Amino acid sequence: MSASNDPQVPKLIDITLYDIAAALDNGLFTSEQLVQAYQKRISEVDTTFNSVLEVNEDALNIARMLDEERRRSGRRGPLHGVPILLKDNIHTADSMLTTAGSMALINAGLKHEATVATKLRKAGAILLGKTNMSEWANFRSENSSNGWSARGQQCIGPYCPLQDPSGSSSGSGVATALGLALASIGTETDGSITHPAGKSNIVGIKPTVGLVARDGVIPISEIQDTVGPMARTVKDAAEILTVIAGKSDFDSRTQQIPFGIIPDYGALCQNTDLTGFRIGVPKEGTQDAPLPIINQLDYATQEFEKAGAEIIENVDFASSKEWDDWDDVERFSILSADFKKAVDRYLQALDVNPKNFQTLEDLVDWTKEQPDEEYPSRDIERWHGALRAADLPPEELLRRREKSIRCSKEDGILGALETNKLDAIIYPCTDGHHITFAARIGYPIITVPLGFYPSHSEEVKNKRGNLIETGPGIPFCLCIIGKAFSEEKLIRIAYAFEQLTQVRNQRQPFQVPTTEICDVVAGWPTKQAEHDVSGVN
C-alpha cells in the first residue's frame, strides 16, 4: 500500500507502537519520514516547553539504514525504526552529550554505552535525542524548580502555561505527552518517573530495582536507582520494558532477577478481566487529598470492582507514624550518603573528563563560580547534606538504613501486601509514604492517568513561586504498587484500568504540534483520515 491510498493513521500525539509498526510494515511511511516528522514537531513547540535538549544528529542516517534493513530482511521486532527519547543522564555512544542537565559535565563521558541504550539499539529503536530534566535528578538544590537545568533551562508541563512538570524525568514526560517521539526513557530514585508521568497524563513504569540495568546512568543511589519507560499507553510502556529488562554483566543488581527469560510484558495487555485480583486502598494519606483526587480514587475502585477485582479498603502501613516522627534530616541522610559515594565513583570512572572532576567537593567548588548554574539563587544544599552524611560513622548509617528498610518493607508495603493477601496497592500520586517506601526497597510502581483538576480549581504555585503545581486542567495519576518483580500483575491491572476509563483522551495539552506524518510524505492525502484509536491497544 502506498501513502496515497488514504491510510488510516492516528495523529502523532495518539499514535501507538502497534500503529507505527503496522504502518512501517505496510509501507505507508518510512522510519526516515517518521524521524523528520518528529524533528519538525520538536522545532514547533519546544521553545515553549523546553522538553528536548538535543536531537541526535545521526537519527536520520540510522533511520535510513533501518529502512533498508527492513526492506532487505524484515524487522527485528516492534521497535524497529521507532524513535525513542532518552533522559539526559543516560549515556549514549554517539555525538549526544550526557550531562544530568549540568554544565559541569559538558563533553564528559564514558566509552561504554548504557546497557539500556544498547538494548534499544539492538531492538531497532532510533535514539532520537536527549530530554531535559531536573538538574542532577533533583539532587542538588532545595530551592530550585522541577524541570530546571542549567543546560536546558525551565521545562514546562503540557497542560497549562507555566505548569510544573514535576521531576526529575520532566522532559521525558512532557515530550511523550506532546507526541515528540513514540515514548521516552526516564530514571527514578524516588518519584522521578511516577510524578512527571502523572503531571503529563501518561503512563510511567518504575521497574523493580535490578530488572533494568543502570550502568551508564549518572547515579544517585546504587540501592534505589532504576530506569523505566514513559509512554502514552500501558501496552507501549510494557513492550519497551520487555526490550530494556534483563541481566547485565555491568550491573550486579540485575543478577537478582528471579526468572531466566524476560516475560513478554506487552502480551499481558489483552483484556480487562481482573477476576481473582485483590487490590488494596490505603486510608493513610488519601483522606487529606484534594476532593477531585478523592472522587477519582472512588471512581477507580468502582471500575476495578466492575472488572472483577476485590477491593480491600483501609490498607495502611504500620510504620506510618514512626516514619512521620523520624527526623527529616536523619531520614534523608541515607540517600545523601549514597549520592556522595555514587557520584564520586561516576566522576572517577569517566573516560573523558575535561574538567578533571573527581569528587562531589569538586562539583561544589565549580558550581559556585558558574553564572549559568544560577548559584546561589538555586542552592546546593543537597550536596552539602551529602557531604555531611558521608562523614557519619558507618554503623550509624547502617542503623538508619535498617530502620528505613523495615519501615518501608516489613512494616510498610510488604507487610500490607502480605497481611491482606493483596496483589497490589493503589494510591493517588500525591504526597504520601507509598512512593518513598517503594523507592527505599526497590519495589515497582506503574502510574496511569486518573483525572484532571476541574476548571474552578485554585492555582497553587511551587515553593519557588515560578510554576503552577496544581490548577485547572492539570492531570494527576494513579499509582499501582506491588512486590519486587511483580510487574506482570501490575501491568495487567494498569492496562485494565486504562482501557476501562480512557482518562488520557479526555483532555489535550494546551499547545499541540501541528506537524503530522502526512506533512513529510509526498503524495499523502490532503485530509488525513479519521481513526478511532480507542481500540488500537
N, C-alpha and C positions, 0 to 999 in steps of 0.2 A: 504494500500500500504506500502511496506517496503522500507528501504533505498536502497535496492539492485535493485530496479526497474527503475534505471536510471532517477531519478526525475528531474524535471525542476525547479531548484532553482537558483536565481541570486547570484552573488558574494556578500559577506557581505558589501562591500563598496557601493553597489547599492540596496541592499535588502530593501523592504518596509514593513510596518506593515502588509499590506494585504498578502504579500508573506509569512511572518513568521507565521501569524495566520493560513493561509491555510495549510502550511507545518506541523504545530503542530497538527492541526485538523486531517490531513491525516496520521499522524504517520511517516512522513519522517524523523523527528528527534525529540528530546525532548528538553524541556527547559534546563535541566541539560547539555545536549550536546551543546546547544547554548551558555550557560554561559562559558563552557570550551573553546569553540572556541574564544569567545571574550577575555577571560583571556589570551589565547595564543597570540592573536593579540596585546593586550596591552604590553605583555612582549617583543614581537618582536620589536616594534618601539618606545616605549615610552622613551627609553634612548635618542632618537633623539629629540622627540617633547615635553617631559615633560608635557603632557596634563592631565594625570590622577595621582592624588595624592595618592590615595589608593583604593584598591579593597575590597569590603565588604567580610569579612571572612565567613559570613553566606550565601553568594549568592548561593552556590551550594546546601546547605540544603534547602533553600527556594525554589529553582528550583525543587528539588525532590518532595517536598510537593505539589507544584503547578501541577507537572506532575501527581501525584497520584490523586489530586482533579479533574483534567481534565478527567482522566480515570473513576473516580467514578461518577461524577455528571456533567461533561461538563465544559465548560469555563465560566468565569464570564463576559467576553467581549473581545474585540480585543486585549487588552493589557495583557491578561492572560499569564503569563510565559515569558514576553518580557523584556529583560534587558534595563534599563534606567540609565544614569549617572546624578548626581546632582552636582551643583556648591558648592564649599566648604564654602558657607555662609548659607546653608540651613540645619537646624538641623534635624538629624535623631535619633530615639530612638533605637540605636544599638551600635555596637562597633566602628563605624566610628566617627572620630573627625569632629568638625565644627569650623574652625579657621579663616575664611576670609584670609587664607594664611599666617597668622602671628603666630610666635612662642609664642606670648603673650597669645593666647587662647588654647594652647595645654592642653588637658584634662579638659578644662572648658566646661560647657554645661547646657542645660535645661532638666528638666524632661519631659516637654511637647514637643512632636514632631511637627515640622512644618506641618500645615494643608495640604500643597501641597504634602508633602511626604506621609502623611497618606492616602490622596485620591488616590495616585498612588498605594500604597499597597492594598487598598480595591478593586481597579480595577484589581488586579492581577499582576501588574508590579513588576519586580525584581529590587531593588535598587542596581545596580552593583558596584557603587563606587562614589567617590568624584573627581571633576575635579579641576585642578589648575586655578588660577585667578590672576588678578592684585591685589596685597595685599591691604586689606581694600577697595576693589572695586574701586581702583584708587583714594581713598580719604585719602591719606597720603602724597605723595610726589609730588613735582613739577618737579623733575628731574629724576624720575625712568623710567622704560620702561614698556610698556604694556605686561601683561602676566608674570611679575616677582613677585614672592613672596618668603619670607624667607623660608617658608616651602617647596615649590615646585621648587624653582629656576626658570630659564627662560623658559617659554613655547615658542615654535617656531611655526610659521604659516606653513601650509601644502603645499604651492605652490612654495616655493623656499627656499634653505638653508638660515637660519638667517632671514626669513620673520617675520616682525612684525605681531603678531596675532590679534592686536587691543585688546580692553578690555572693561569692566573688565571680561566678561564671556569668557575669552580666551580659557581655556581648554575645555569648553563645545563646543565651535565652532570647535576646531581642532579635538577633539576626535570623534565628529559626522562626520566630513568630511572624516576621516580615516576609518570609519566603526568599531570603537571600542565599539559601542553599537548601538542600533537602533536610539537613539536620546538622547538628554541631556536637562536638565532644567537649564536655566540661570536667571539672575536677571538684572534689568535695573533701573537706576536712571536718567541717561542722556546718551544714546548711548551704554550702556553696553551689550545689546543683538544685536542691529542693526548693530553696527560697526564690532564686531567679526564674526557675521554671514556672513556679506559681504566679509570679508577677508578670510573666509574659504569656500566660494562658496556654502553656504547652505541657508536654509530658517530660518528666525527668526521671532517670533511673540512677540512683546512687547504689552501686552494687556492694555486696559484701566485700570488705577489705580482703584482698587476696584473689578475688575472682578475675580481676583485670590487673595486669602488670602495671606498676607505677614507675619503672625505671625510665629515665629520660624526662621526668616531670620535675620541675622545680618544687622542692618539697616544703612541707610544714612539719608533718609528723609521720614517722615510719609506722606508728601504731594506727593512725586514723585516716591517712590519705587514701583516696580511691579515685578512679576515673570512670566516667559513665556517659551514656548518650543522652542528648536532649533533642526531642523530635516533636512533631505536631500530632502524631498518633502513637498509641501504645504499640501497635504492631511494628511500626517503623523503628521505634526505640528498641524493641525486642530483637528485631532482625540484626540491628547494629551490635547489640550486646553479644549475640552469638558469635559475631566476627571477632570482636576485640577480647573476648574472655579466653582464658586458658592459661596453662602453666608456662612459665618463662624461666630460663636459666639466669636471667638478670634480676629477678625479684623472688627472693626465697619465700615470701608470704604466699605466692601462688602455689607452692607445694602443698598447702593445706586444702586445696580443692579436693573434695571427697569423692569425686567421680572421674573416671578416666576419659569419657567422651563428653564434650560440652553439649548440653541439651540444645535442641532446635527451639529456641525461645519463641520465635515468630510463629511456629506451628501450633503453639498453645492458644493463639488468638483465633479461636474458631466459633465460639458461641457464648451466650450469656448465662448459661446454666451453672449456678453456684450451689446446687443441692449438695448437702453434706459439709459445707464450709461453715466454720464458726468464727465470727468476726466480733472483736471486742471494741467497745466505745468507752474511752475513759471519761470520767466526770471531771477529774482534776484538769484545770487549765482551759476547759471549754465553757464553764458557766459564766466566766467573765469576758468571753469573746464578744465582739460586736454582734448585734442582733442579726444582721444579714448572714453572718457566718453560722450562727446557731441555727437559723432557719434552714440554711442549705445543708448543714450537717444532719438535721432531722430528715430532710428530703433524701439525703444519701442513704440513711439507714432504711428508709422505706423502699428505696429502689433495690437495695441489697436483699431485703426480705422478699420482694417480688421475684427476684432472681433465684430464690430458694435457699439463701443463706440464713443461718440462725444468728441473730444479733444478741450479744451479751453486753448489757449496759453496766455502767459504773465500774468499769475495769480500771482500777487505779494502781499506781506504783507505790509499794510500801515505803520506799525511800524518799518520797516527795518532800516531806517536811525536813528530814535530815539534810537533803540536798539544798533546800532553800535556806536553812540555818547555817550552812557551811560558808565560811568567809570567802567572798568572791575572789580575792587575790590568791588565796591558798588553793582554791579550786582550779583557777585558771593557770596556776604555776606549772602544772604537769605538762600542759600543751606548750607553755612558754619554754620549758626546758627542752622539750622535743624539738622545737623550732631551732634553738641555738645549735644543737647537735647536728640537725639535718642540714641547715643552711651552710654551716662550716664545711661539712663533708661535701656538699654540692659544689661550693666555690673551689675547694681544693682539687676536685675531680675535673674541672673544666679543662678541655684541651686547648681552647682558645680563650685567653683571659687578658684582654688588652689593658685593663686597669690593675691587674695583679691582685685582685681581692682574694683574701684567704680566710677571713673570719667576719662574723657579724659586726665586730668592732670597726672593721674597715668600712663596711657599708654605712655605719652610723656617722663616721667622720666625713665620708664623701658626701652623703645626702645633705648634711647640714650646710654644705658650701655650694649647693647647686640650685640656682633660681628655678629651674624647671620642676624641681621636686616640691616647690611651694612650702618649704620648711621656713619658719615654724608654724605658719598658718595651718598646715597639715603636719601634725606632730609625729614623733617616732616613739611614742610611749610604749607600744607593744614590744618594740625592740629593747627598750630599757628594761621592761619586765622580763624579757627572755634572758638578758644578761644577769639580772638579779637571781632568777630561778636557777641558772646554771651554777651558781655558787652555793646552792643548797646542798647539805650533806646527802649522799646517795641513799642512806637509809630513810631519811625524811621524805625524799621524793618517792621512794618505794612505798612508804606508808600511805602517802597521798594517792598514789596510783591505785593501790589495792582498794582503798576506800572508794575511789571513783568507779572502779570496775564493779565492785559489789553493789553500789547504789544503782548503777546503770543496768546491771545484769541480773543477779540473783534477786535483789530487792527492787528491780526495775522491770525492764522489758521481758527478759526471760522468765522471771518469776510470775509476771502477769499472764504470759502466754501459757505456761505450764499449769499454773493453778486453775485457770479457767478452760484448759484444753482448747486453746484458740489456734486458728491457722494464721491470723493476722490481727493487728490492731489498726483502727483508722482514727485519724486525728486531723483537724484542720491545720493548715500550715501557718500557725500563729506562734507567738511566744509560748514556750512550754518546755517540758523536760524531754519530750519524745525524740526530737531531732538530736539534741545533745547526747542523750543516753545512747541512741543508736550510733552516734559518732564515736563515743568513748569505747564501745565494744565492737565496732566494725560491722554492725548489722545493716541489712539492706532497707532501702526506702524507695517506693515508687510514688511519684506525685501525678495526679490527674486534675484537670480543671474542675473546680467545684462551683464557682459562681462569680458574680461581679457586685461591687458596691453600687447601690441604687443611686439614681440621679439626685436625690435630696441629701446624700451623704455629705458630711462636713469634710473639708480638706484638712488633712493632718500632715504637717511637714516633718522631715527628718531632723535630727538633733542639730545639724549644721544650718538648717533653715533654707537650703537651696533647692530641695527636691520634695515632691509630694509623695508621702508613703502610702496613704490611703485617701480615697476620694471617689467622686462619681466615676463609674465605669472601670475602675481599677480591679483586675481579677484577683482571685485567691483560689487556693487549691486544696485538695485532699491528700494527706499523706497515708500511705499504706505500708505498715512496718511488720517485719517478720523475723524469724530466726536466721542465723547465718546460713547462707546458701539455700535460702527458701525462695529464690527469685521465681521459680516456676509457679508456685502458688500465688505470689504477689502479682505476677503478670496476668494470670487468669482473672484475678479479682479486679485488677485495674482495667483490663480490656472489657469486662462485662459492664462495669460502671460507665466507662466511656461510651460504649455502644448504646446503652440504655438512656443516657442523658444528653449526649452530644452538646455539652456545655460550650466547648470551644467555638462552635459555629454560631453562637448567639450574638457575638459582637465582633467587630473588626477593629484593628488598630486605627488610631486617629489619622495616620498618614500611611498610605499603602503604595508601593511602587506600581507603576502602570505597565512597565515592560513585561510582555508575555512571550512565550516561545514563538508565537506566530510572527512577532516583530523581527525575528532573526532568521526565519526560514523563508526563502524565496518561493513564491507561489502559494503560500498559505492562504486559506480563505480569509476574506476581509473581515467577516464576522465569525469569531470563534464560537463553535457550537457549545450550547449549554450542556453541562454534565452533572449528574447527580453524584456527589462524592460520598453521600452518607453510607452507601453500601460497599464502598471500594475496599474497605479493610478486610 
